[in-house]
Each structure stands twice: as structure tokens, then as C-alpha cells.
Amino acid sequence: MSEAVTRTVTTPPGLLASLDPLLREWLPRQRWFAGKGRPVTGFDLVAATELLPATAKLGLYHLLVRAHQPLQPGHGGSEQPGDCYQLFIGVREALPPRLAPALIGHVSRGPLAGRTVYEALHDTRPADLLLEALRTQARVGGLRFERDPRQEIRPGLVPRLMTVEQSNSSVVYGDTFILKLMRRVVPGINPDLELPLALAREGCPRVPPPTAWLVAVAEDTAGSSHTPEPYVLGVLQPFVQGATDGWELALRELAKGEDFVAEARAIGRTTAEVHTALARALPTVTLGHVPVRALVDGMTERLEAAVHAVPALRPYAQDLRSAYTALDDLASEGRTWTAQRVHGDLHLGQCLRSPAGSWSLIDFEGEPARPLAERRMPQPAVRDVAGMLRSFDYAARTADPPQPDWAARCRAAYCSGYAEAAGRDPRTEPVLLRAYETDKAVYEAVYEARHRPDWLPVPLAALRRLASADPT
């Protein structure tokens, strides 16, 4: 195995051209593809690595490809810079029936002519190869498989691909580890590796510590005058066997008519412990009037765009703006706030409860649609709190009939739990909290109007409350 993955590799000429027509059809059908609704018109090869030679019975290529797509109407020009995707391409003469759902297509020309290509993460041997490469800290072309030497990775763990992913893919190894593989990737330090590593150094037990990770230096940066930033492609972490995510657990308790107050309080404590550890591990900054004005301007711009896109928001627009102007007014009077690194996309689905009852937080990538530099900026911890408060509201609105009182109890318990661990209650900053919760609900309204119109009443109910004189 080590010989197979530590040698220098070369990519056969014409590889991407031979795959191009198949990938144009296959890629847009994947749940993690970000450019839905626009055709793929071509690809650029960012990097290619042969992990198993295609001359053998089973071949495996690791590709980073940039997809070209037409611009949305009204943006000018014909195409926009494409997103870069990480692909694992398996190569066989023919697929066994168990791999039929993984089919990409049959290659008609080029170096793989006559072979069948497929999504290799469905296959046991390619998944085995990835874990072994991480275990042995392999070097394959531009790929670097790194690991924490203090943590043991036993060989021979049986892999299985999880099928519930949205923006990424995950492989579980023997109920011991989970390998999260980013699909849409950008060069730079990914918070999903950076923050858990920082929390591990602080000894924070609320986030599974990274065991190993996969990075790549893209070949299209060769010859540049600066050192290229690597792509973070995957993170291996301990798998919490038997864990239940907070969203699933909340819906289960709602369906049974059970309270969720104790769990909400525990999640609040967990959030505060993670925030406290992040503030110790990484720099914090003070936000005065100038940065707060920029923050308010961004929120206001998003509201104006949302009112244009979602006419149902118009009756509340003026009162919702007051949530932002109130924050700007406080800053102009000399109020300041501390900003730190935060989770960035916190909701019930990012919280895991172990069978023993302890909670942990996962998926520190932030909102994938936002630029990486923005996701890595220090922000008020209240942003994560607002995301969780909205998540309780969403859970309550899935019940028939909706249970707003259930959400109110959970929101209060979450803030109380946060205060127990942090020594400060988020509700003592009502202006800041209202601004962030409003911004989140505005984003939700646009998303639901575009993708799930039946869910639009959920954020609209919150925005009616937030537009009122007493939005508690």
C-alpha cells in the first residue's frame, strides 16, 4: 500500500477531455453540486493524482476540477469563474451490481476508452486506500496525508459511505472514525480543520479532535511567485457511535409531546464552553463604531435585496430596519463588542448527543456559500446563539399544529445554559441579538421563497415577532 501511494505520479494526457461529457451530465445531479439550475459548459483541471493505476483491474484518480457555468441572468458576460470540486473517480472494466448507483458512465475515447468510471467512495477498496494513506502519512503527487501522531489509526477498519450528506461526503470506518471529504473546495485554511485543531490544543472536550487530514497544493499554481495556499480536502475525526443529532432528537421529542428544555440548556452550556475555548485559543478583536457600521450596512443591504425578492416581507421592512439602526445607534454612542472566532453555521443539526448524554458540536466549516476569508473573520459570539434560536423555532414549526411555546421554552433554556457556562447571558445584549436573529431570518425567508415555498411561513412568523416593539 505505501509503495502505491508514495510514488511520484503522472496523469495520462487527455484524461479530463475523455471524462468531460460524462462529468457534464453526472456532476449537476449530485446533492453537493452548488451550481444548480445552470448547465456545465466545460472544465479546467486544477490537479490530478493517480492513486491506483488504471491499467490494473481497479483504477483510482483523485481530481480537482473547476466547472464552467453560464452567469445568472443580469450579471453580464457569458460565464463566471467556476467552483472547484473534489472528485474520486474509480475505473473498472465493468461495475458489479452493488456499485450500480455509483455509475458515472462509460468512457468512449482517450486513455480510459472502453472502461467504466464511477464514484469511488461507494467502493470498499478506494475507501480503504484513503484511510491507509492517512495512517501512513503518505505523499502522492500534490496530495499530503497528514495525521496527529498522538492518535492511533488501526488498519483494516471497514468503511461505509454515509448517504445523508448535503454539501460534503463522509465515510465511516468501523464506527471508530468518520472522514469528511469536502466537495466544493477553495485554497486556504478551512475552519473545519483550523478550529477543531485549536480546540484540541485547548483540551476542549466538546468537539471531536482531528485525527488526520488531507491537503493538496494545486498544480495550476506552479511557477507563481508566491507560495500557493493548500486546499484542505478532508478531515478524519473520531466517530461518536450511536450519537443522535439535535434536530432529529428535537423532532422526536416534539412528536411525542415531550419537553426539550433540559437538552436545550445542555446545548447552551456546550456552545458557551466552545466559545470560551475559542476565545482562549485564537485572537479576539474589539468592534467599535466603524466595523459595526460596516456590519449594519451589510445586514441592511441583505434586507433590501430580500424585500425585493420576497414581497411578503414588505409590510415589516421598516420595523426590521430598526433592528439594525438600533445597533448602529449604540455603536455611535461608544458601545463596543468583542468579536472572536465562532462556529458560523450553528443549528440543531450541528449538535450531537452521545448515548451517554453529553453534547458536542461538529462541522465548523461555516456557511459554505460565503467566501472563506469572511468565514474566518472574528464575529460576535451572539451570531451562533442567533442561529440556534432560529433552529428551535424551525423545529417547533414542523409540528402539526406548530408549537411556538415549545420553541420559546427551548430558547430561554438555551440562553440560561449558555449563561451558566459563559458567565453572561446573551439576552443581556438584546439589541445585538435582535440584529443577528433578524439577519438570519431574512436569509431564511429568501432561501425558503426560492427553494421551499411551503416553509416560508416559518421565517415570516419570526420576522413578524422581530419587527414588533417587544421581539422576545
Residue pairs with C-beta under 8 A, 6 or more apart in sequence:
1 129
1 132
1 133
1 136
2 136
2 138
4 51
4 52
4 129
5 51
5 129
5 132
5 133
5 136
5 138
5 139
5 140
5 145
6 136
6 138
6 139
6 140
7 140
8 141
9 49
9 50
9 51
9 140
9 141
10 50
11 48
11 49
11 50
11 61
12 54
12 110
12 111
13 111
14 110
14 111
15 45
15 48
15 61
15 110
15 111
15 112
16 43
16 45
16 48
16 63
16 65
17 110
18 107
18 108
18 109
18 110
18 111
18 112
18 113
19 89
19 104
19 107
19 110
19 112
19 117
20 42
20 43
21 105
22 104
22 105
22 106
22 107
22 117
23 40
23 43
23 65
23 87
23 104
24 39
24 40
24 41
24 42
25 105
26 104
26 105
27 33
27 40
27 67
27 85
28 35
28 36
28 39
28 40
30 183
31 165
31 166
32 165
32 166
32 167
32 168
32 169
32 183
32 184
33 85
33 183
34 83
34 167
34 184
34 368
34 369
35 67
35 69
35 82
35 83
38 69
38 70
38 72
39 69
39 70
40 67
40 68
40 69
41 68
41 69
41 70
41 79
42 67
42 68
43 65
43 66
43 67
43 68
43 82
44 65
44 66
44 68
44 82
44 220
45 63
45 64
45 65
45 66
45 219
45 220
46 64
46 65
46 66
46 84
46 218
46 219
46 220
47 62
47 63
47 64
47 141
47 142
47 216
47 217
47 218
47 219
47 220
48 61
48 62
48 63
48 64
48 219
49 61
49 62
49 63
49 140
49 141
49 142
49 143
49 216
50 59
50 60
50 61
50 141
51 60
51 61
51 62
51 126
51 129
51 133
51 140
52 58
52 59
52 60
52 126
52 129
53 59
54 61
54 91
54 111
54 112
54 115
57 92
57 93
58 90
58 91
58 92
58 123
58 125
58 126
59 90
59 91
59 92
59 112
59 115
60 88
60 89
60 90
60 91
60 120
60 126
60 129
61 87
61 88
61 89
61 91
62 86
62 87
62 88
62 89
62 140
62 143
63 86
63 87
63 88
63 89
64 84
64 85
64 86
64 87
64 185
64 216
64 218
64 231
65 84
65 85
65 87
66 81
66 82
66 83
66 84
66 85
67 82
67 83
67 85
68 79
68 82
69 79
69 80
69 82
70 78
70 79
70 80
71 77
71 78
71 79
71 80
83 184
84 184
84 185
84 186
84 231
85 183
85 184
85 185
86 181
86 182
86 183
86 184
86 185
86 231
86 233
88 119
88 120
88 121
88 126
88 181
89 104
89 117
89 118
89 119
89 120
90 99
90 102
90 117
90 118
90 119
90 120
90 123
90 126
91 112
91 115
91 116
91 117
92 99
92 115
92 116
92 118
93 115
93 116
94 116
95 102
95 103
95 116
95 118
99 118
99 122
99 123
101 122
102 118
102 119
102 120
102 121
102 122
102 123
103 116
103 118
104 117
104 118
104 119
105 116
105 117
106 114
106 115
106 116
106 117
107 113
107 114
107 115
107 116
107 117
120 126
120 127
121 127
121 161
121 169
121 171
121 181
122 161
124 158
124 159
127 159
127 161
127 171
127 173
128 159
130 171
130 179
130 214
130 234
131 153
131 155
131 157
131 159
131 173
131 177
131 179
131 236
132 138
132 155
133 140
133 143
133 145
133 214
134 145
134 146
134 147
134 153
134 179
134 211
134 212
134 213
134 214
134 236
135 147
135 153
135 155
135 212
136 145
137 145
137 146
137 147
138 145
139 145
142 216
142 217
142 218
142 219
143 214
143 215
143 216
143 233
144 214
144 215
144 216
144 217
144 230
145 212
145 214
146 212
146 213
146 214
146 215
147 153
147 211
147 212
147 213
147 236
148 200
148 209
148 210
148 211
148 212
151 209
151 211
151 212
153 177
153 211
153 212
153 236
154 176
157 173
157 174
157 176
157 177
158 173
158 174
159 171
159 172
159 173
159 174
160 171
160 172
161 169
161 170
161 171
162 169
162 170
162 171
162 172
162 178
167 183
167 184
167 365
167 368
168 180
168 181
168 182
168 183
168 365
169 180
169 181
169 183
170 178
170 179
170 180
170 181
171 178
171 179
171 181
172 178
172 179
172 239
173 179
173 239
175 239
175 241
176 238
176 239
177 211
177 236
177 237
177 238
177 239
178 236
178 237
178 238
178 239
179 234
179 235
179 236
180 192
180 234
180 235
180 236
180 237
180 363
181 214
181 233
181 234
182 190
182 192
182 232
182 233
182 234
182 365
184 368
185 231
185 232
185 233
186 231
186 372
187 218
187 221
187 228
187 229
187 230
187 231
188 229
188 232
188 372
188 373
188 376
189 229
189 232
189 372
189 376
190 232
190 365
190 372
191 341
191 344
191 364
191 365
191 366
191 375
191 376
192 232
192 235
192 363
192 364
192 365
193 210
193 213
193 232
193 235
194 364
194 376
195 207
195 278
195 341
195 343
195 364
196 207
196 208
196 209
196 210
196 235
196 237
196 364
197 209
197 210
198 278
198 281
198 282
198 341
199 206
199 207
199 209
199 274
199 277
199 278
199 281
200 207
200 209
200 210
201 281
202 277
202 280
202 281
204 273
204 274
204 277
205 360
206 270
206 273
206 274
206 277
206 359
206 360
206 361
207 274
207 360
207 361
207 362
207 364
208 237
208 238
208 240
208 360
208 362
209 237
209 238
210 235
210 236
210 237
211 236
211 237
211 238
212 235
212 236
213 232
213 234
213 235
213 236
214 232
214 233
214 234
214 235
215 230
215 231
215 232
215 233
216 230
216 231
216 233
217 228
217 230
217 231
218 228
218 231
221 228
240 352
240 354
240 360
241 355
242 354
242 355
243 352
243 353
243 354
243 355
243 360
244 352
244 353
245 348
245 349
245 350
245 351
245 352
245 353
246 263
246 267
246 347
246 348
246 349
246 350
246 351
246 352
246 353
246 359
246 391
247 347
247 348
247 349
247 391
247 395
249 260
249 263
249 348
249 353
250 260
250 263
250 348
250 392
250 395
250 410
251 395
251 398
253 259
253 260
253 263
254 260
254 395
254 396
254 398
254 399
254 403
254 406
255 399
259 406
259 409
260 406
260 409
260 410
261 409
261 410
261 413
262 413
263 353
263 359
264 392
264 409
264 410
264 411
264 413
264 414
264 417
265 413
265 414
265 416
265 417
265 420
266 357
266 359
266 417
267 348
267 351
267 359
267 388
267 414
267 417
268 388
268 413
268 414
268 415
268 416
268 417
268 418
268 419
268 420
268 421
269 359
269 417
269 418
269 420
269 421
270 351
270 359
270 360
270 361
270 421
271 343
271 346
271 361
271 384
271 385
271 388
271 414
271 417
271 418
272 417
272 418
272 419
272 420
272 421
272 422
273 421
274 343
274 361
275 340
275 342
275 381
275 384
275 422
276 421
276 422
278 340
278 341
278 342
279 338
279 340
279 341
279 381
282 340
282 341
282 378
283 378
284 338
284 339
284 340
284 378
285 338
285 339
285 340
285 378
286 336
286 337
286 338
286 339
287 295
287 331
287 336
287 337
287 338
287 339
287 380
288 331
288 336
289 331
289 332
289 334
291 339
292 327
292 328
292 331
292 337
293 328
293 331
295 327
296 324
296 325
296 327
296 328
296 331
296 435
299 324
299 435
299 438
299 439
299 442
300 321
300 324
302 439
302 442
302 443
303 313
303 317
303 320
303 321
303 324
303 438
303 439
303 442
305 446
306 313
306 442
306 443
306 445
306 446
307 313
307 314
307 317
309 446
309 449
309 450
310 445
310 446
310 449
310 456
312 445
312 449
312 456
312 460
313 320
313 442
313 445
313 460
313 463
316 463
316 464
316 467
319 467
319 468
320 438
320 442
320 463
320 466
320 467
323 431
323 434
323 435
323 438
323 466
323 467
323 471
324 435
324 438
326 431
326 434
326 435
327 431
327 432
327 435
330 431
337 380
337 429
337 432
338 380
338 381
339 377
339 378
339 379
339 380
340 378
340 379
340 380
340 381
341 376
341 378
341 379
342 378
342 379
342 380
342 381
342 383
342 384
343 350
343 361
343 364
343 366
343 384
343 387
344 364
344 365
344 366
344 367
344 375
344 379
344 383
344 384
345 363
345 365
345 366
345 367
345 387
346 361
346 384
346 387
346 388
346 391
347 387
347 388
347 390
347 391
347 394
348 388
348 391
348 392
348 394
348 395
349 391
350 361
350 362
350 363
351 359
351 360
351 361
351 362
352 359
352 360
352 361
352 362
353 359
354 360
365 375
366 375
366 376
367 375
380 432
380 436
381 426
382 426
382 429
382 432
382 433
382 436
383 436
385 414
385 415
385 418
385 426
385 433
385 436
386 433
386 436
386 437
386 439
386 440
387 440
388 414
389 411
389 414
389 433
389 437
390 437
390 440
390 441
390 444
390 459
390 462
392 407
392 410
392 411
392 414
393 404
393 407
393 411
393 458
393 461
393 462
394 458
395 406
395 407
395 410
396 402
396 403
396 404
396 406
396 407
396 410
397 403
397 404
397 407
397 457
397 458
397 461
399 406
404 461
415 425
415 426
415 427
416 425
418 425
418 426
419 425
419 426
426 433
427 433
430 472
434 466
434 471
437 462
437 466
437 471
438 463
438 466
441 459
441 462
441 463
441 466
442 459
442 463
444 458
444 459
444 462
445 456
445 459
445 460
445 463
448 455
448 456
448 458
448 459
449 456
465 471
